[in-house]
Amino acid sequence: MPSATSFAQHTSDHYDNYEKDRQTKSQDVLYTTSNGVPMPHPYEAQRMGENGPLLLQDFHLIDLISHFDRERIPERVVHAKGSGAHGEFVCTDPLDDLCSADIFSAKGKRCPLTIRFSTVGGESGSHDLARDPRGFSVKMRTDEGNWDIVANNTPVFFLRDPAKFPHFIHTQKRDPQTHLSHSDDSTAFWDYLSQNPESIHQVMILMGDRGIPDGYRFMHGYLGHTIKLMNKNNDWVYCQLHMKSMQGIKFITQEDSANYSPDYSQKDLFEAIEKGDYPKWSVEVQTMTPKEAEELWERQKINVFDLTHVWPQKQFPLRKVGEMILNENVRNYFAEVEQVAFNPSHMPPGIEPSADPVFQSRLFSYPDTHRHRIGANHQQLPVNAPRTGYMPGNFQRDGQMAFYNQGARPSYLSSIEPIQFRERTIDLDKAHSHFIGNAVSFLSEIRPEDFNAPRTLWEKVFDDGARERFVNNVAGKMAVCPNKEILKRQIAIFREVSDELAKRLEKATGIEGYEGIANMQFNGTHNGMARDQKLRNANGMKSQFGVSVSVNNGAPRRGTHKRLEEKESNGTNGTNGTNDAH
């Protein structure tokens, strides 16, 4: 029986084996079956005589065909079409005064990373230049575990109520009867938007110039969600994360997009890296204190928990933390892009989630979909595995594809062979306070403040050319929607942004929209601007229970962080007492 030492000599690190495989050339390998048996030729098949049936005993053929039948894993339900590359993050401006995460602790601190860019709604074979938001996901392999930043190229999204997400994505897919996409029938697209007016901020961005970025190198990335940064004293601030393209931003017009390859963004990224034109992004943060978050709602009606709202940069300026560079193309797309799995709940110590409801929902949804799509042990795949200075161990055993099954170590918390622990460095009680209150079935409502940022885009950010292109883009998308009632509703929503915009759309489409949303009822959102209270509740809900239209629309209003303030003033950890935090 071989000794443990000799066995170890023949069982090298799995990641090293993976690196050898991905770098080995065809000339250096021998053709074999999956179990390593050499075969003289890949095209051979055994049959009964020169013209008889095939033989079941031919493992080579059965091995070949059966694996071929299983080559595809389910494509992502969202962000199916994507491109990726490897690179590095370097901290240029330490953030240790605000965050205890090791990666931000010192100038020059580095970690390897992988970024996957993608479109959102289309299937894996869809066009790279579809008018669609772009995914911008980063896996940073820090010394304290992986940090996955699951972001987009827009600072907002179409919704702020998490239960809407599956419904919205369904409207972006092919029609269940005709199997047509939005290119031929945009009914579902406009039907959803016209019933959920809080989507208007994202619509203004999507239908504008940024709706088709010129590849992946010339676009920014935004986490969009609010997170928390905690320092070594366990003081915390709210944070928005930005990744600014150091190449600048460029766009492609709707008309010109048809002249590009369906894989243009993939080709552009790959070829730029191959020739040494490495794309870079500046990583920057906006931060605000809990008190400032309350005041922002009270004074300006901007909700830091609302994915359709943005933080004014003049009030909350960007602070640079570091830079990201992509300097290595993948060797195998499936292994390093299709199998890479991003999970927003992967956060190292010093970075914590906020009460942003859509972010909270994603903390569950992302790892759950990877368990289904790739398997329970997907984090053992080399592209997903952490690279820490310590040997990670836990009691997650077995299941499909368990390459690291933790040897002969006890599979429970043993007193005979105990596992090591590191003391907690984050005061979770201080980080998340005490949430005491009633359970509510919350659904947000549309308010006048929801149109402030979209109006700024139209009036102050877009120039004359951008406005003209915007109107043409929207009119073109509306032209393939045969249901005019839907479009009348959508034009009414645009009228709340700008009467001039609505009139230009009416002229471009030949459709006269409604005067505004004050006399409208929505099936997806409570209408806080309704003149008739009978129109206020979504979908005509009449029950006095469960409507839960709150005065703060889910924002952190004055008193939200009361427990935090009490603990700071009393110098206690706040484990006793029953004062409401929310």
RODO-2510 file (C-alpha; in nm, 4 decimals, decimal comma):
residues 582
     n   res          X          Y          Z
     1     m     0,0000     0,0000     0,0000
     2     p     0,1518     0,3385    -0,0958
     3     s     0,2342     0,5820     0,1793
     4     a     0,0528     0,9115     0,2158
     5     t     0,3648     1,0861     0,0884
     6     s     0,3928     0,8818    -0,2292
     7     f     0,0210     0,9199    -0,2929
     8     a     0,0523     1,2960    -0,2579
     9     q     0,3346     1,2974    -0,5102
    10     h     0,0966     1,1531    -0,7689
    11     t    -0,1960     1,3761    -0,6705
    12     s    -0,0902     1,7272    -0,7599
    13     d    -0,3054     2,0307    -0,6989
    14     h    -0,6154     2,0261    -0,9165
    15     y    -0,5664     2,3837    -1,0262
    16     d    -0,2102     2,3058    -1,1393
    17     n    -0,3443     2,0148    -1,3424
    18     y    -0,6021     2,2467    -1,4961
    19     e    -0,3335     2,5000    -1,5877
    20     k    -0,1259     2,2267    -1,7533
    21     d    -0,4291     2,1141    -1,9522
    22     r    -0,5262     2,4604    -2,0718
    23     q    -0,1710     2,5380    -2,1867
    24     t    -0,0903     2,2019    -2,3546
    25     k    -0,0882     2,1967    -2,7348
    26     s    -0,2555     1,9333    -2,9529
    27     q     0,0819     1,8002    -3,0666
    28     d     0,1654     1,7023    -2,7085
    29     v    -0,1387     1,4877    -2,6282
    30     l    -0,2369     1,1306    -2,7200
    31     y    -0,5859     1,0439    -2,8404
    32     t    -0,7673     0,8266    -2,5834
    33     t    -1,1120     0,7394    -2,4553
    34     s    -1,2406     0,9204    -2,1445
    35     n    -1,0766     0,6595    -1,9205
    36     g    -0,7368     0,7160    -2,0797
    37     v    -0,7164     0,4140    -2,3126
    38     p    -0,5273     0,5006    -2,6347
    39     m    -0,7217     0,4648    -2,9609
    40     p    -0,5712     0,4432    -3,3115
    41     h    -0,8226     0,6777    -3,4763
    42     p    -1,1205     0,8918    -3,3612
    43     y    -1,3358     0,7969    -3,6627
    44     e    -1,3365     0,4201    -3,6061
    45     a    -1,6523     0,2287    -3,5170
    46     q    -1,7031    -0,1448    -3,4668
    47     r    -1,9729    -0,3194    -3,6672
    48     m    -2,0821    -0,6759    -3,7429
    49     g    -1,8982    -0,7520    -4,0632
    50     e    -1,8379    -0,5018    -4,3380
    51     n    -2,2047    -0,4051    -4,3755
    52     g    -2,3738    -0,5128    -4,0507
    53     p    -2,5102    -0,3241    -3,7475
    54     l    -2,2917    -0,1526    -3,4889
    55     l    -2,1694    -0,3347    -3,1791
    56     l    -2,2781    -0,2278    -2,8317
    57     q    -1,9387    -0,3400    -2,7019
    58     d    -1,7668    -0,0496    -2,8833
    59     f    -1,6975     0,1696    -2,5810
    60     h    -1,5031     0,4182    -2,7927
    61     l    -1,8092     0,5040    -3,0040
    62     i    -2,0534     0,4914    -2,7106
    63     d    -1,8168     0,7097    -2,5039
    64     l    -1,7863     0,9584    -2,7909
    65     i    -2,1563     0,9871    -2,8751
    66     s    -2,2927     0,9813    -2,5199
    67     h    -2,0660     1,2671    -2,4155
    68     f    -2,1567     1,4592    -2,7297
    69     d    -2,5243     1,4226    -2,6344
    70     r    -2,4490     1,5930    -2,3034
    71     e    -2,2118     1,8678    -2,4148
    72     r    -2,4431     2,1561    -2,3360
    73     i    -2,5362     2,2749    -1,9915
    74     p    -2,8506     2,4906    -1,9667
    75     e    -2,7787     2,8424    -2,0829
    76     r    -2,8308     3,1227    -1,8356
    77     v    -3,1943     3,2326    -1,8151
    78     v    -3,0638     3,5901    -1,8075
    79     h    -2,7326     3,7139    -1,9538
    80     a    -2,7049     3,4074    -2,1790
    81     k    -2,4854     3,5742    -2,4456
    82     g    -2,1546     3,6827    -2,3025
    83     s    -1,7792     3,7254    -2,3333
    84     g    -1,5056     3,7152    -2,0747
    85     a    -1,1371     3,7567    -1,9982
    86     h    -0,8935     3,7476    -1,7069
    87     g    -0,6935     4,0231    -1,5489
    88     e    -0,6004     4,1958    -1,2277
    89     f    -0,7220     4,4520    -0,9769
    90     v    -0,4728     4,6834    -0,8084
    91     c    -0,5555     4,9159    -0,5195
    92     t    -0,4300     5,2646    -0,6049
    93     d    -0,5986     5,4616    -0,3267
    94     p    -0,6574     5,2651    -0,0038
    95     l    -1,0053     5,2757     0,1441
    96     d    -0,9047     5,1466     0,4870
    97     d    -1,0678     5,4421     0,6635
    98     l    -1,4079     5,3193     0,5388
    99     c    -1,3628     4,9488     0,4669
   100     s    -1,1709     4,6675     0,6379
   101     a    -1,1677     4,4432     0,3284
   102     d    -0,8100     4,3320     0,2755
   103     i    -0,8147     4,4148    -0,0968
   104     f    -0,8573     4,7868    -0,0162
   105     s    -0,6066     4,7928     0,2706
   106     a    -0,2892     4,9183     0,1044
   107     k    -0,1652     5,0875    -0,2105
   108     g    -0,0392     4,8269    -0,4542
   109     k    -0,2510     4,5451    -0,3116
   110     r    -0,3444     4,3149    -0,6023
   111     c    -0,5674     4,0225    -0,6825
   112     p    -0,6486     3,8225    -0,9975
   113     l    -0,9946     3,8638    -1,1478
   114     t    -1,2247     3,7425    -1,4223
   115     i    -1,4827     3,9657    -1,5907
   116     r    -1,7804     3,8451    -1,7930
   117     f    -1,9727     4,0933    -2,0065
   118     s    -2,3099     4,0065    -2,1542
   119     t    -2,6391     4,1180    -2,2967
   120     v    -2,9411     4,0609    -2,0715
   121     g    -3,2530     3,9386    -2,2491
   122     g    -3,1377     3,7419    -2,5520
   123     e    -3,0484     3,3763    -2,5891
   124     s    -2,6891     3,2556    -2,6233
   125     g    -2,6897     3,2985    -3,0017
   126     s    -2,8377     3,6477    -3,0039
   127     h    -2,6743     3,9583    -3,1493
   128     d    -2,4046     4,1338    -2,9476
   129     l    -2,5424     4,4720    -3,0562
   130     a    -2,9005     4,4228    -2,9441
   131     r    -3,0504     4,7270    -2,7725
   132     d    -3,0278     4,5880    -2,4230
   133     p    -2,8511     4,6563    -2,0936
   134     r    -2,5123     4,4884    -2,0600
   135     g    -2,4035     4,2683    -1,7748
   136     f    -2,0691     4,3593    -1,6153
   137     s    -1,9732     4,0884    -1,3640
   138     v    -1,6380     4,0727    -1,1851
   139     k    -1,4942     3,7857    -0,9819
   140     m    -1,2141     3,9225    -0,7635
   141     r    -1,0116     3,6422    -0,6036
   142     t    -0,9017     3,8216    -0,2866
   143     d    -0,6865     3,6806    -0,0078
   144     e    -1,0040     3,6578     0,2038
   145     g    -1,2148     3,4734    -0,0514
   146     n    -1,3942     3,5652    -0,3702
   147     w    -1,5822     3,8916    -0,4104
   148     d    -1,8324     3,8802    -0,6947
   149     i    -1,9510     4,2171    -0,8249
   150     v    -2,2613     4,1419    -1,0306
   151     a    -2,3238     4,4691    -1,2115
   152     n    -2,4643     4,6236    -1,5309
   153     n    -2,3550     4,9026    -1,7640
   154     t    -2,6460     5,1162    -1,6423
   155     p    -2,6742     5,2651    -1,2912
   156     v    -3,0448     5,1728    -1,2617
   157     f    -3,2788     4,8943    -1,3711
   158     f    -3,6413     4,8484    -1,4793
   159     l    -3,7777     4,7553    -1,1367
   160     r    -3,7418     4,7944    -0,7617
   161     d    -3,9803     4,5211    -0,6458
   162     p    -3,7990     4,1846    -0,6507
   163     a    -4,1015     3,9690    -0,7349
   164     k    -4,1316     4,1530    -1,0666
   165     f    -3,8023     4,0230    -1,1966
   166     p    -3,9123     3,6846    -1,3405
   167     h    -4,2145     3,8514    -1,5035
   168     f    -4,0036     4,1245    -1,6575
   169     i    -3,7502     3,8783    -1,7974
   170     h    -4,0322     3,6708    -1,9472
   171     t    -4,1396     3,9792    -2,1428
   172     q    -3,7895     4,0015    -2,2900
   173     k    -3,8034     3,6471    -2,4279
   174     r    -3,9750     3,5038    -2,7343
   175     d    -4,3549     3,4987    -2,7506
   176     p    -4,4856     3,1621    -2,6224
   177     q    -4,7174     3,1181    -2,9225
   178     t    -4,5470     3,2825    -3,2202
   179     h    -4,1909     3,2335    -3,0892
   180     l    -4,1112     3,5785    -3,2255
   181     s    -3,8617     3,8139    -3,0643
   182     h    -3,9015     4,1890    -3,0121
   183     s    -3,7607     4,2526    -3,3586
   184     d    -4,0968     4,1466    -3,5028
   185     d    -4,3358     4,1980    -3,2112
   186     s    -4,2632     4,4353    -2,9224
   187     t    -4,6058     4,3971    -2,7587
   188     a    -4,4822     4,2270    -2,4418
   189     f    -4,1981     4,4786    -2,4086
   190     w    -4,4235     4,7858    -2,4149
   191     d    -4,7062     4,6149    -2,2251
   192     y    -4,4809     4,5556    -1,9255
   193     l    -4,3259     4,9031    -1,9325
   194     s    -4,6618     5,0785    -1,9707
   195     q    -4,7918     4,8999    -1,6593
   196     n    -4,4787     4,9595    -1,4486
   197     p    -4,3895     5,3302    -1,4820
   198     e    -4,0935     5,3157    -1,2426
   199     s    -3,9099     5,1545    -1,5354
   200     i    -3,8966     5,4923    -1,7134
   201     h    -3,5477     5,5861    -1,5860
   202     q    -3,3973     5,2695    -1,7335
   203     v    -3,6039     5,3123    -2,0510
   204     m    -3,4572     5,6607    -2,1015
   205     i    -3,1063     5,5128    -2,0809
   206     l    -3,1856     5,2002    -2,2835
   207     m    -3,3450     5,3851    -2,5742
   208     g    -3,0742     5,6507    -2,5727
   209     d    -2,7191     5,6339    -2,7028
   210     r    -2,5949     5,4114    -2,4214
   211     g    -2,8433     5,1416    -2,5269
   212     i    -2,5915     4,9983    -2,7767
   213     p    -2,2348     5,0443    -2,6484
   214     d    -1,9490     5,0075    -2,8962
   215     g    -1,8391     4,6707    -2,7660
   216     y    -1,7535     4,5955    -2,4065
   217     r    -1,4372     4,8033    -2,3735
   218     f    -1,6130     5,1372    -2,4121
   219     m    -1,8776     5,1194    -2,1400
   220     h    -1,8941     5,1818    -1,7680
   221     g    -2,0086     4,9336    -1,5047
   222     y    -2,2366     5,0074    -1,2086
   223     l    -2,3330     4,7831    -0,9192
   224     g    -2,6599     4,9796    -0,9043
   225     h    -2,7462     4,8326    -0,5666
   226     t    -2,6523     4,9936    -0,2382
   227     i    -2,4101     4,7949    -0,0240
   228     k    -2,2387     4,8697     0,3076
   229     l    -1,8692     4,9219     0,3774
   230     m    -1,7470     4,8548     0,7338
   231     n    -1,4120     4,9666     0,8742
   232     k    -1,2053     4,8050     1,1494
   233     n    -1,4014     4,9963     1,4128
   234     n    -1,7233     4,8483     1,2724
   235     d    -1,8475     5,1879     1,1627
   236     w    -2,0259     5,1625     0,8304
   237     v    -2,1419     5,3717     0,5372
   238     y    -2,3687     5,3052     0,2424
   239     c    -2,1869     5,2616    -0,0877
   240     q    -2,2458     5,2656    -0,4617
   241     l    -1,9742     5,1072    -0,6776
   242     h    -1,8746     5,2414    -1,0207
   243     m    -1,6314     5,0956    -1,2763
   244     k    -1,5401     5,3726    -1,5198
   245     s    -1,3986     5,2812    -1,8599
   246     m    -1,0534     5,4353    -1,8980
   247     q    -1,0985     5,4036    -2,2751
   248     g    -1,3945     5,6428    -2,2577
   249     i    -1,7428     5,5449    -2,3731
   250     k    -1,8631     5,5015    -2,7302
   251     f    -2,1935     5,3973    -2,8821
   252     i    -2,3319     5,2551    -3,2049
   253     t    -2,6537     5,3901    -3,3551
   254     q    -2,9550     5,1706    -3,4174
   255     e    -2,9133     5,2119    -3,7930
   256     d    -2,5425     5,1249    -3,7927
   257     s    -2,5796     4,8228    -3,5639
   258     a    -2,7044     4,6097    -3,8549
   259     n    -2,3669     4,6520    -4,0258
   260     y    -2,1777     4,4711    -3,7502
   261     s    -2,1113     4,1028    -3,6864
   262     p    -2,3455     3,9247    -3,4412
   263     d    -2,0337     3,8557    -3,2311
   264     y    -1,8816     4,2023    -3,2688
   265     s    -1,8328     4,2696    -2,8963
   266     q    -1,6727     3,9302    -2,8391
   267     k    -1,4399     3,9772    -3,1367
   268     d    -1,3452     4,3312    -3,0363
   269     l    -1,2581     4,2313    -2,6784
   270     f    -1,0614     3,9219    -2,7774
   271     e    -0,8603     4,0900    -3,0512
   272     a    -0,7787     4,3954    -2,8391
   273     i    -0,6327     4,1768    -2,5645
   274     e    -0,4472     3,9564    -2,8145
   275     k    -0,2622     4,2560    -2,9568
   276     g    -0,1822     4,3998    -2,6132
   277     d    -0,4394     4,6788    -2,6113
   278     y    -0,5524     4,5906    -2,2606
   279     p    -0,8783     4,7556    -2,1485
   280     k    -0,8839     4,9177    -1,8063
   281     w    -1,1476     5,0500    -1,5672
   282     s    -1,1175     5,2863    -1,2733
   283     v    -1,2941     5,1464    -0,9653
   284     e    -1,4664     5,4246    -0,7705
   285     v    -1,7151     5,4530    -0,4862
   286     q    -1,9832     5,6903    -0,3669
   287     t    -2,0523     5,6739     0,0046
   288     m    -2,2986     5,8269     0,2480
   289     t    -2,3687     5,7915     0,6166
   290     p    -2,6942     5,6424     0,7484
   291     k    -2,8038     5,9908     0,8550
   292     e    -2,7355     6,1283     0,5073
   293     a    -2,9433     5,8462     0,3573
   294     e    -3,2392     5,9444     0,5734
   295     e    -3,1965     6,3115     0,4852
   296     l    -3,1690     6,2294     0,1145
   297     w    -3,5158     6,0787     0,1272
   298     e    -3,6687     6,3434     0,3519
   299     r    -3,5370     6,6381     0,1477
   300     q    -3,5018     6,5074    -0,2079
   301     k    -3,7112     6,1891    -0,2174
   302     i    -3,4164     5,9792    -0,3388
   303     n    -3,4305     5,6283    -0,1978
   304     v    -3,0937     5,4544    -0,1542
   305     f    -3,2740     5,1174    -0,1483
   306     d    -3,4408     5,1856    -0,4849
   307     l    -3,2737     5,0352    -0,7928
   308     t    -3,4447     5,2943    -1,0149
   309     h    -3,2823     5,5877    -0,8305
   310     v    -2,9257     5,7254    -0,8507
   311     w    -2,7169     5,9227    -0,6036
   312     p    -2,6321     6,2788    -0,7170
   313     q    -2,2576     6,2850    -0,7798
   314     k    -2,2233     6,6510    -0,6838
   315     q    -2,3513     6,5684    -0,3356
   316     f    -2,1767     6,2317    -0,3120
   317     p    -1,8614     6,2592    -0,5232
   318     l    -1,6798     5,9591    -0,6608
   319     r    -1,3686     5,8438    -0,4788
   320     k    -1,1187     5,6285    -0,6664
   321     v    -1,0109     5,3021    -0,5056
   322     g    -0,8211     5,1155    -0,7731
   323     e    -0,8001     4,9961    -1,1313
   324     m    -0,8942     4,6809    -1,3156
   325     i    -0,7154     4,5562    -1,6263
   326     l    -0,7969     4,2675    -1,8607
   327     n    -0,4721     4,1275    -1,9971
   328     e    -0,5369     3,7581    -2,0621
   329     n    -0,7813     3,5917    -2,2978
   330     v    -0,9409     3,2663    -2,1936
   331     r    -0,7952     2,9466    -2,3369
   332     n    -1,1297     2,7676    -2,3402
   333     y    -1,4586     2,9552    -2,3590
   334     f    -1,6744     2,6856    -2,1994
   335     a    -1,4457     2,6226    -1,9027
   336     e    -1,3665     2,9861    -1,8275
   337     v    -1,6698     3,1860    -1,9459
   338     e    -1,9697     2,9548    -1,9736
   339     q    -1,8903     2,7865    -1,6409
   340     v    -1,7899     3,0984    -1,4486
   341     a    -2,0516     3,1609    -1,1812
   342     f    -2,1042     3,5008    -1,0182
   343     n    -2,2856     3,5361    -0,6892
   344     p    -2,3546     3,8770    -0,5276
   345     s    -2,3669     3,7143    -0,1834
   346     h    -1,9943     3,6426    -0,2193
   347     m    -1,8571     3,9302    -0,0106
   348     p    -1,5357     3,9327     0,1937
   349     p    -1,5302     4,0767     0,5485
   350     g    -1,5820     4,4517     0,5395
   351     i    -1,8460     4,4438     0,2641
   352     e    -2,2077     4,3785     0,3610
   353     p    -2,5482     4,3902     0,1895
   354     s    -2,7977     4,6683     0,2476
   355     a    -3,1750     4,6355     0,2757
   356     d    -3,2118     4,7006    -0,0998
   357     p    -3,4932     4,4501    -0,1731
   358     v    -3,3855     4,3565    -0,5273
   359     f    -3,0289     4,2997    -0,4055
   360     q    -3,1600     4,0886    -0,1185
   361     s    -3,3501     3,8737    -0,3686
   362     r    -3,0411     3,8321    -0,5879
   363     l    -2,8424     3,7067    -0,2881
   364     f    -3,0578     3,3938    -0,3102
   365     s    -3,1300     3,3749    -0,6808
   366     y    -2,7759     3,3711    -0,8189
   367     p    -2,6273     3,0807    -0,6209
   368     d    -2,9531     2,8918    -0,6634
   369     t    -2,9427     2,9146    -1,0417
   370     h    -2,5779     2,8011    -1,0473
   371     r    -2,6615     2,4949    -0,8396
   372     h    -2,9225     2,4073    -1,1009
   373     r    -2,7249     2,5035    -1,4096
   374     i    -2,3772     2,3752    -1,3221
   375     g    -2,4212     2,1681    -1,0068
   376     a    -2,3917     2,1765    -0,6298
   377     n    -2,0114     2,1744    -0,6481
   378     h    -1,9754     2,4460    -0,9116
   379     q    -1,7418     2,6434    -0,6857
   380     q    -1,4836     2,3653    -0,7130
   381     l    -1,4381     2,4409    -1,0831
   382     p    -1,1010     2,6157    -1,1298
   383     v    -1,2557     2,9334    -1,2706
   384     n    -1,4784     2,9662    -0,9635
   385     a    -1,2467     2,8381    -0,6915
   386     p    -1,1084     3,0870    -0,4358
   387     r    -0,7329     3,1396    -0,4091
   388     t    -0,6626     3,2208    -0,0467
   389     g    -0,3512     3,2013     0,1668
   390     y    -0,5172     2,9392     0,3856
   391     m    -0,6619     2,5964     0,3064
   392     p    -1,0425     2,6300     0,3134
   393     g    -1,2416     2,3549     0,4778
   394     n    -1,6073     2,2923     0,5556
   395     f    -1,8540     2,0073     0,5816
   396     q    -2,0010     2,0262     0,2317
   397     r    -1,9422     1,6766     0,0973
   398     d    -2,0294     1,4580    -0,1969
   399     g    -2,2716     1,5403    -0,4780
   400     q    -2,1935     1,5471    -0,8470
   401     m    -1,8414     1,6469    -0,9547
   402     a    -1,6957     1,6639    -0,6033
   403     f    -1,3274     1,6905    -0,6984
   404     y    -1,2277     1,8243    -0,3577
   405     n    -1,4100     1,5995    -0,1132
   406     q    -1,1916     1,6939     0,1860
   407     g    -1,0047     1,3682     0,2242
   408     a    -1,0259     1,1613     0,5424
   409     r    -1,1127     1,4569     0,7624
   410     p    -1,4202     1,4096     0,9845
   411     s    -1,7403     1,5090     0,8082
   412     y    -1,8786     1,6711     1,1224
   413     l    -1,7551     1,9139     1,3899
   414     s    -1,5165     1,6764     1,5638
   415     s    -1,3481     1,7186     1,9011
   416     i    -1,0898     1,4551     1,8063
   417     e    -0,9718     1,6323     1,4927
   418     p    -1,1091     1,9873     1,5282
   419     i    -1,1253     2,2329     1,2418
   420     q    -0,9716     2,5809     1,2862
   421     f    -1,1721     2,9001     1,3191
   422     r    -1,0936     3,2672     1,2769
   423     e    -1,2514     3,5192     1,5103
   424     r    -1,5271     3,7310     1,3569
   425     t    -1,4031     4,0746     1,2587
   426     i    -1,7432     4,2214     1,1705
   427     d    -2,0012     4,3260     1,4289
   428     l    -2,3097     4,1923     1,2503
   429     d    -2,5392     4,3450     1,5097
   430     k    -2,3993     4,6882     1,4325
   431     a    -2,3873     4,6197     1,0590
   432     h    -2,7531     4,5291     1,0232
   433     s    -2,9152     4,6606     1,3412
   434     h    -3,2396     4,5162     1,4760
   435     f    -3,5328     4,4812     1,2385
   436     i    -3,8432     4,4787     1,4567
   437     g    -4,1881     4,5267     1,3087
   438     n    -4,4765     4,3665     1,1262
   439     a    -4,4463     4,1582     0,8126
   440     v    -4,5879     4,3498     0,5170
   441     s    -4,6687     4,2481     0,1599
   442     f    -4,4865     4,5384     0,0038
   443     l    -4,5356     4,6744    -0,3472
   444     s    -4,4014     5,0171    -0,4362
   445     e    -4,5987     5,2974    -0,5948
   446     i    -4,5121     5,5505    -0,8618
   447     r    -4,4463     5,9016    -0,7291
   448     p    -4,3584     6,2369    -0,8923
   449     e    -3,9970     6,2005    -0,7796
   450     d    -3,9592     5,8930    -1,0002
   451     f    -3,9598     6,1222    -1,3036
   452     n    -3,6967     6,3685    -1,1788
   453     a    -3,3866     6,1822    -1,2967
   454     p    -3,5392     6,0795    -1,6336
   455     r    -3,6381     6,4444    -1,6889
   456     t    -3,2811     6,5528    -1,6173
   457     l    -3,1558     6,3042    -1,8748
   458     w    -3,3900     6,4436    -2,1417
   459     e    -3,3483     6,8115    -2,0636
   460     k    -2,9866     6,8445    -1,9445
   461     v    -2,7849     6,5358    -2,0418
   462     f    -2,9089     6,4633    -2,3952
   463     d    -2,8083     6,7111    -2,6644
   464     d    -3,0236     6,7800    -2,9720
   465     g    -2,8753     6,4884    -3,1638
   466     a    -2,9250     6,2495    -2,8742
   467     r    -3,2898     6,3586    -2,8377
   468     e    -3,3538     6,2997    -3,2062
   469     r    -3,1945     5,9552    -3,1938
   470     f    -3,3919     5,8718    -2,8794
   471     v    -3,7258     5,9566    -3,0420
   472     n    -3,6355     5,7544    -3,3511
   473     n    -3,5271     5,4555    -3,1420
   474     v    -3,8491     5,4553    -2,9393
   475     a    -4,0685     5,5094    -3,2467
   476     g    -3,8951     5,2251    -3,4273
   477     k    -3,9551     4,9892    -3,1356
   478     m    -4,3183     5,1025    -3,1130
   479     a    -4,3707     5,0395    -3,4850
   480     v    -4,3661     4,6618    -3,4256
   481     c    -4,6284     4,6749    -3,1491
   482     p    -4,9743     4,6274    -3,3033
   483     n    -5,1598     4,7131    -2,9792
   484     k    -5,2112     5,0913    -2,9837
   485     e    -5,3693     5,1040    -2,6368
   486     i    -5,0388     4,9931    -2,4861
   487     l    -4,8563     5,2670    -2,6743
   488     k    -5,1041     5,5344    -2,5655
   489     r    -5,0276     5,4385    -2,2059
   490     q    -4,6534     5,4435    -2,2639
   491     i    -4,6642     5,7860    -2,4269
   492     a    -4,8541     5,9093    -2,1201
   493     i    -4,5629     5,7897    -1,9045
   494     f    -4,3178     5,9718    -2,1328
   495     r    -4,5365     6,2840    -2,0927
   496     e    -4,4642     6,2793    -1,7179
   497     v    -4,0952     6,3063    -1,8123
   498     s    -4,1489     6,5847    -2,0668
   499     d    -4,4490     6,7103    -2,2620
   500     e    -4,2141     6,7961    -2,5471
   501     l    -4,0904     6,4343    -2,5565
   502     a    -4,4459     6,3002    -2,5661
   503     k    -4,5427     6,5340    -2,8502
   504     r    -4,2392     6,4337    -3,0541
   505     l    -4,3256     6,0672    -3,0056
   506     e    -4,6870     6,1328    -3,1057
   507     k    -4,5670     6,2972    -3,4253
   508     a    -4,3202     6,0152    -3,4996
   509     t    -4,5694     5,7340    -3,4351
   510     g    -4,8990     5,8939    -3,5384
   511     i    -5,0440     5,7818    -3,2027
   512     e    -5,1950     6,0273    -2,9572
   513     g    -5,1078     5,9268    -2,6038
   514     y    -5,3043     5,9905    -2,2885
   515     e    -5,2596     6,3205    -2,1042
   516     g    -5,0617     6,1684    -1,8166
   517     i    -5,0913     5,8972    -1,5552
   518     a    -5,3232     6,0746    -1,3084
   519     n    -5,6267     5,8947    -1,4538
   520     m    -5,4572     5,5610    -1,5079
   521     q    -5,4424     5,2385    -1,3101
   522     f    -5,1535     4,9948    -1,3414
   523     n    -5,1460     4,6207    -1,2964
   524     g    -4,7869     4,6242    -1,1727
   525     t    -4,7507     4,9320    -0,9542
   526     h    -4,9608     5,1350    -0,7145
   527     n    -5,0309     5,4781    -0,8646
   528     g    -4,9464     5,7412    -0,6056
   529     m    -5,0302     6,0115    -0,8619
   530     a    -5,3894     5,8956    -0,9233
   531     r    -5,6568     6,1643    -0,8791
   532     d    -5,9209     5,9026    -0,8034
   533     q    -5,8275     5,6841    -0,5069
   534     k    -6,0086     5,3951    -0,6751
   535     l    -5,7306     5,3939    -0,9320
   536     r    -5,4489     5,3971    -0,6814
   537     n    -5,4067     5,0276    -0,6017
   538     a    -5,2340     4,7999    -0,8481
   539     n    -5,4571     4,5660    -1,0466
   540     g    -5,7670     4,7058    -0,8784
   541     m    -5,6851     4,5526    -0,5404
   542     k    -5,9766     4,6288    -0,3083
   543     s    -5,8721     4,4459     0,0058
   544     q    -5,7870     4,6647     0,3029
   545     f    -5,5200     4,4112     0,3961
   546     g    -5,1812     4,3698     0,2356
   547     v    -5,1731     4,6777     0,0130
   548     s    -4,8971     4,8289     0,2290
   549     v    -4,8535     5,1613     0,0505
   550     s    -4,6122     5,3357     0,2871
   551     v    -4,5358     5,7046     0,3054
   552     n    -4,1649     5,6356     0,2511
   553     n    -4,2131     5,3905    -0,0387
   554     g    -3,9549     5,1632     0,1229
   555     a    -3,6905     5,4316     0,1740
   556     p    -3,4818     5,4722     0,4925
   557     r    -3,6773     5,7612     0,6415
   558     r    -3,5974     5,9516     0,9606
   559     g    -3,5553     5,7089     1,2500
   560     t    -3,4626     5,4104     1,0358
   561     h    -3,1179     5,3939     1,1932
   562     k    -3,2335     5,4835     1,5437
   563     r    -3,0850     5,1700     1,6990
   564     l    -2,7485     5,2464     1,5430
   565     e    -2,7490     5,5976     1,6885
   566     e    -2,8512     5,4671     2,0321
   567     k    -2,5718     5,2114     2,0367
   568     e    -2,3158     5,4736     1,9396
   569     s    -2,4323     5,7161     2,2075
   570     n    -2,4595     5,4471     2,4782
   571     g    -2,1368     5,2704     2,3847
   572     t    -2,3136     4,9333     2,3880
   573     n    -2,3428     4,6568     2,1337
   574     g    -2,7194     4,6950     2,1263
   575     t    -2,8084     4,3362     2,2066
   576     n    -3,0800     4,4352     2,4548
   577     g    -3,3869     4,6500     2,4169
   578     t    -3,6838     4,6489     2,1818
   579     n    -3,6818     4,9857     2,0067
   580     d    -3,7855     4,9666     1,6424
   581     a    -3,5165     5,0043     1,3785
   582     h    -3,7705     5,0139     1,0991
***
